[in-house]
Amino acid sequence: MWDSAAFLGALTPKFYVALTGTSSLISGLILIFEWWYFRKYGTSFIEQVSLTHLGPWLGGGGTGAESEGGGGGGVGATSGPAEYKVWRNPMSLLRGAEYGRLWGAARRAPLTYYDMNLSAQDHQAWFSCGAEGPAEEAMARAWREREPAARVAAARAALRHSPDCAAALLLLAEEDAPTVAEAERVLRRAWRAAEAAWRASCAAGGGAGSAAARRDAAVLAHVKRRAAMCARRLGRLRDAARLFRELARDAPPALHALALHENLIEVLLEQRAYADVQAVLARYEDACAPRSATLCYSAALLRARAAAAAPAAARAAADLAALEAIRRAIEYNPHVPEYLLELRPLTLPPEHLLKRGDSEAVAYSFFHLRHWRHADGALRLLAVAWQAAERARRASGAGAEGAGGAGGGAGGACGACADRELLPPHHAGRCTRRAPALLPLCAALCAAAALLALLAHRWPAQAAAAARAAAAGLDPRRLHALLAAV
């Protein structure tokens, strides 16, 4: 039987010196890498890996498809209330035709690495079914890639194997098309290919419940959604509204978390079809749909329009009802008024947003600011309600961080962390994160410990003499005498 006491007794001091030096050297290298990664990407590598990969195993909040049913859930806000969570932005732009313009004009990255990482996880959950084949393998590699050039190259490789690969065409329309019109042309081709693939999967693979049929249905729904968004960008509002109505009614479960009714509400507001907007809001309120800035502030906008159109005798009551609706919306997300009142600059919305956070306010205001401008008196009522909310917050003694961290409350710290990861660095309202002040000191101490261990191993006699001298200098009796004299 193995004798541990004999083994430990046989170890020489050189072993412990080497162990100390090696561990200190490795710790110093890890700290230096962490400092470099933080300076480059603005987040901790160990923290990011732990939250993304180890969190679900240890029972924490999941990411991607796990926490939102394939709809863009994420980490960073799952420890607060249920409303403080990362969702897929239903109004996200096209990477090639829209996000790419910011990079081409100002050389600024419109999306963060964390945001694109969540999108890659969503794509793998939506469009992977375990099918084998050269095209499927190329697309699986494309969804795993984080670099746009590598994703486009993998999609083109899939098209070489299968010219009618709808998923590859969808990716090229999203990330390679230089204009919205070109993206719509590619999406029309992908639409035809996705419909044919879905029908073939349903006929050959055991109906619509097979894995291939579900994957093809998800691809078809995403193609229709992007085609509807292209029609909205190109001004064909009736086509966009029709497609969004069909998707909201017939979308597969994988797209339920994308909140397609928010796209429909925005198109109807652009059409000035306020009665239809009210009907959509009522339907989703009766269905107990999760609250969002679009639902809350759209209801407040309709109240403000009704107050502006009310007769003089009923104007006061209508204004009070509108102010109450705006107050409830501000209570849900207090960041939105600053963007609608143009007190803070806007940036391109991210592909994921934090419910009740600054990123959701950016995403909502980017598309709905024009609707608030068009409604007479709406911005005036919003300013009055927001100033009253600010006075109440200051009177209650809440700090600026309480209202700035995803609405305060339990989601404040988690909300600020998630918003920092989602919003680009150039955004003026982005929360900054400083590197820990003791990180360079810890790295220096680890390096010094490794150096001392190396010196003790190389010159043991001199090291022993220095240790005895240091021990004599730190004699407890001398220290006691010094303390007594003091």
N, C-alpha and C positions, 0 to 999 in steps of 0.2 A: 504494500500500500504506500502511496506517495506520502512522504513525511514533509509537511510544510515547514515545520520548525527547523529541520536540517537544511532545507533549501534557503530559508531566510537567514540562517546563521552563516551560510557559506557566502553570502553576498558581501563584497568588499565596499569600502567607502567610495571607491571610484564609480561603482554602479549608481549609487545615490547621487553623486555629483553629475554623472552623465544624464540620469533621469531628470534632475532639476534643470540642467541646461537645455535638454531637448524640449521639455514641456514649456519652459519659459520662451524658448525660441519660437515654438509653434504658436503659443498664445500671442506673442508679439506680431507674428505674421498675420494671424487672424484679425487682430485689432487694426493693423495697417490696411488690410484689405477692406474691412468694414468702413474705415474712414474714407478710403478712396471711393468705394461704392456709394457711400452717402453723399460725398461731394459731387459725384457724377449724376446720380439718379434721384437724389433727394429722399431716399428711404433706406432702411436697414435691410441688408440681404438676408440675414438670419431671421429677422422678424417677418419679412415677406414670405420666405420659404416655410416658416412655421405656420403662419396663418393660412397659406394657400394649400399646403400639402399635408401638414400634420394636424391642423385644426379639426377637419372632419373625422380623422381616426381617433382623436382624443375626446370626441364628443362636443367640440366647439361648433361655431357657426360655419356652415359650408359655403362654398363658392359656386359660381356658375350655375349649372343646371341643377345641382343638388338642392340649393336653398330656395330656388325660385321655380322649380319644375321646368328647367331648361329655358327660363326667361330672363336670365341675367342677374340672378342674385349674386351677392358678394359678401365680402368680409368687411370689417371696419365698423359696422354699426349694429351687429346682431345682438350685442349685449344689452342694448336699450330696449325701449318699447318695440312692438311689432312693426310700427310705422317707420322706424328709423332703419332702413335697409337699402342696399344698393339694388337698383332695378335697371333693366335695359331701357335706354331712352327710345321711345317709339318714334321720335322725330329726328333721329340721327341722320346726318348728312352722308352723301356719297364720298368715299375717301378720295377717289381719283378726280372727280369733276368739281368737288366743293372743298373738302378739307385740303386737297393738294394745292389749291390756289393760294392759300395762306402761306404754305411753305415756299411756293414759287415766287411770291411777291415780297415777303418779308423774311424768309429763311427762318421761320418760327414753327416749331412742331405743334400742330393743333391738338394732338392727342398724347396722353402720357403712356408710358410703358405699362403701367398697371391697368389702364383702361383697355388697351389693345390686348393685354393678356386675358382679361375677362371675356373680350369678344372672341378670342381664339377658343377659349373653353366652351362658349356658347355654340360656336360653329361645329365643334367636334360633337357636342351633345345632340345638335339638331340634325346634322347631315351624315352621321356615321351609323352604319347598321351592321358592320362586320362582313360585308360582301367582299368577295375576292375577285381580282382582275386588275390588269395594268392601270386602267383609268381610275378605279376605286382606290388603289394604292397611291397613285399620284395625288388624288384629291385628299386622302387622309394625310399625306405629307404636307399638302398645301394648308389644310386647316391647322396643323400643328405649328407651322412656321410663324414667326413674329415679324420678320422683315417683309415689307410689301413686295420687293423685287423677287424674293424667293417664292412667295405665294403666287405671284403672276407667272413665274417660270414653271412652277408645278402645275398650274391650271392649263397652261399651253401644252405641257407634256400630256396631260389627260385628254385634251382635245385631239392630239395626234393619235392617241389610241382609240378614242371614241368621239367623232366629230359632233355628236348630238348629246354630249354630256351636259345636262342642264346645270349641275352644280358648278362646273368649270365656267360656263357662260355667266352664271350669276356672279361669281367672284371677279371675272374680267369686267363686267359692267360696273361693279362696285369700286374696283381699285385701279383699273387700267384705262377706262374710257375718259378722254380729256374733257368732254362736255356732257351736259345732261341729255341733250338730244342724241348723242352717240350712245350714251348709257341706255336710253330707252330703246334704241334700235337693237342693241344686243339683248336687252331683256325681252323684247318681242320674240326673238329667236329662241331664247331660253324658255319662254312660256310654252311655245309649241313643243319643244323637246321634253319639258317636264310633264305636260299633259299626256303625251304619248307614253312616256316611261311609267307614269302612274297607272294608266289604263293597263299596260302590259303587266305590271306588278300585281294589280288586283286580279287579272285573269289567270296568271300563272302561279302565284305564290300563296294561294289559300285565302284570297279575299283581301279586304282593306286592313285586316288586323295583322298581317305579316310585317316583319321588320322592314323589308324592302319597300312595301307599300306605304308604311308610315314615313319612312325617309323621303320617298318621292312626293308624298303629300306635303311634307314640311318644305321641301324645295319649291314645289309649285306655289304654296302659300306665300313664301318669301319673295318669289319672283313677282307674283301679283301685287304684293305690298310695295315693292320697290317700283314697279311700273306705275302704280297709283301715285306714289310720291313724285315720280318724274312728271306725270301729267299735271300734278299740282304746281310744280316748279315752272312748267311751260305754259301755265295759265288755262289749261283745260279743266276747269273746276267741276263741270258736270260729270265728266268721265272719272275724275278722281273720287268724287262723292259716291258715284255708283259702285266703283271697285271697293272702296272702304266699307260701304254698307254690306256688300257681299262677303267681304272678309270677316267683318264683325259678326256676321250671322253664321258663316260656314267654316270658319277657321278651325284647324285641328287643335287639339289641346296644347300642343307645343307652343302655339302662338298666343295663348290666352294671356300670358304674363306680359305680352308686348303692349297691351292696352291700346288696341287699334281704334277704340272709340275716341281716343284723344286726337288721332289724325283726322277722324271724321268731324269732330267738333271744330277743329281749326279750319277745315275746308268750308264747313257751313258758315262759320263766322266770316270768312272771306267772301262767301256768296251773299252775305247779309240775310241769311235764312234763319232769323232769330227764333222763330217758332219751332223749327226743326231742332235747333240747339237745345231749346227748353225741353222738347220731347226726349232727346237723347239723355239729358241730365236726369230727368225724372225716371227714365227706365233704369239707368244704372244706379240711381239712388234707391229705387225699390229693390233692386237685385243685391243691395249691400256690397257693391263693388268697393275695393280699396280706395281710400281717398287719395287725391293727388292735387297738385297745384292747378292743373288744368281744370279739374272739376270744381274746385272751390272758387277760383278766381273767375271762371266763366260764369258761374252762378251769380257772383258779385257783379260782374259786368252787365249781365241782363237786368239785375235790380237797378243798377245805375242808369241804364237806358230807360227803364220804366219810370224812374224818378224824373228824368229830363223830359219825358213826354207826358207826365201827369198834369192835369189842370191845376190852376193856381190854388183852388180850394183844398186840393189833396196833396199839394206839393210837399208840405212839411212832413206828413206821415210817410210819403214815398221816400223822402230823403232819409228819414230815420230808419226805414226798412233797408234801404241801400247801405247806410252806414253800418247797420248791424251785420249784414251779409259780408261787407268788406272786413269788418272786425273779426268775424269768424275765419275768413281767409287768411288774414294777417296772423291770427293765432296759430293757424296750421303751418304757414311758412312765412316768417317775418322778413325774409331776405328779398322777396319779390318787389315790394314797393320801391326800394332804392333803385332798381333797374327800370321799372316802369316810369318813375319820375325822373329818370336820367341823372341820378345823383352818383351813379357808379358806371363805369364803361362796361359794355358788353364784349364778349368774345364768342367764338364759335362753340356751340354746345358740345359736350362730350358724348361718347357713345353709351355711357352708363351714367346714372345720376343717383344721388342719395335723396330718398324721400324726406321732405321737410328740410333739405339742406341747401347750401348755396349753389351747388351744381344743378339742382332742380329749378331754382330760381333763374339761373342763366338759360337753361333749356326752354323754360316757359316764356320768358321775356323776349328771347330771340325771335320767336314766331308771333307772339301775341301783342307786342307793343303797338303795332299798327292798328289792331282792333280797338285798343283802349284809346288811341288818339282819335279814331273815327267816331267814337261815341261821345256825344256832347255832354260835358260836365262830369264824365267818369273820372278823369284824372284829378279834378278838383275834389271830388268826394274821397278819392283814394288818399290824397295829400292830407285832408282833414282827419281821416281815420288813422293814418299812419302817425301823424303828429300827436294825436291823442294817445295812441299806443306807446309812443316813445316817452311821453310825459308820465304815463302810468308806470312804465318800466323804471324810469329814474326815481319816481316817488317811492316805489317799492324797494329801492336800494339794490336792484339787480345790476351786476356789472355788465360791461359791454360783451364779455365772453358769454354770459348767460343767454343773450339774444342772438349772438353770432354763431353759436355752436349747434347748428341744426335745430334752432328753435329752443335752445336751452333744455333744462330738465335732464332726464337720465341720458338723453342722446347727445348731450353737448360735446363731451370729449371725443366720443366715438364718431360723431358727425364731423367735427373738425378734422379728424384723422382721415376719414373717407373722402371728404371734399378736397383735402390737400393732395390725395393720391389721384383724384379724378380730374381736377382742373389743371390746365397747363401752367408752367412756371411764369409766363408773361402776363397772366391774368392779374389785374391790379388788386382784386379783392382776395387773392389766394392766400391762405394761411401759410406762413413761412415756418419752417422747422429748422432749428439750429442744431448743429452737431453737439453732442454732449461735451462739456468743457473738459471732463476728466479723461476722455478717450485718448488724446495724445500723451497725457501723463501716464496712463496705464500701459500704453505701448512702450514708453521710455523705461518704465520700471521693469517690464518684462525683458526688454533688451538688456538692461543693466544686470538683471539677475542671470541671464544667459551668459553675459560677458564675464561676470564674477565666477560662475561655475566653470567656464572654460579656462580662466586664469588659475583657479584652484587645481584643475586637472593637470595643467601644464607645469606649474611650479608649486607642488604640494608643500614643500618645506617653508617657502616664503609665505604661502597662504596660512599655514598653521601659525607662524610667528605673528602675522598680522592679526589673526583671530585672537591669539593670546593677549596681544597688546590691546585690542579692542575690549576684550573681556575685563582686563585690568582697569581700563579707563572707565568701564561701566560697573565698577565694584559697587554693590548695594550699600556697603558701609559708607563709602565716600558720598554717595548720593544722599543717604540719610543725614549725614553731617551737613551737606550743602543745604538741604531742605530745612534743617533745624536752624541754621544760621539765617536763612531767609525769613 
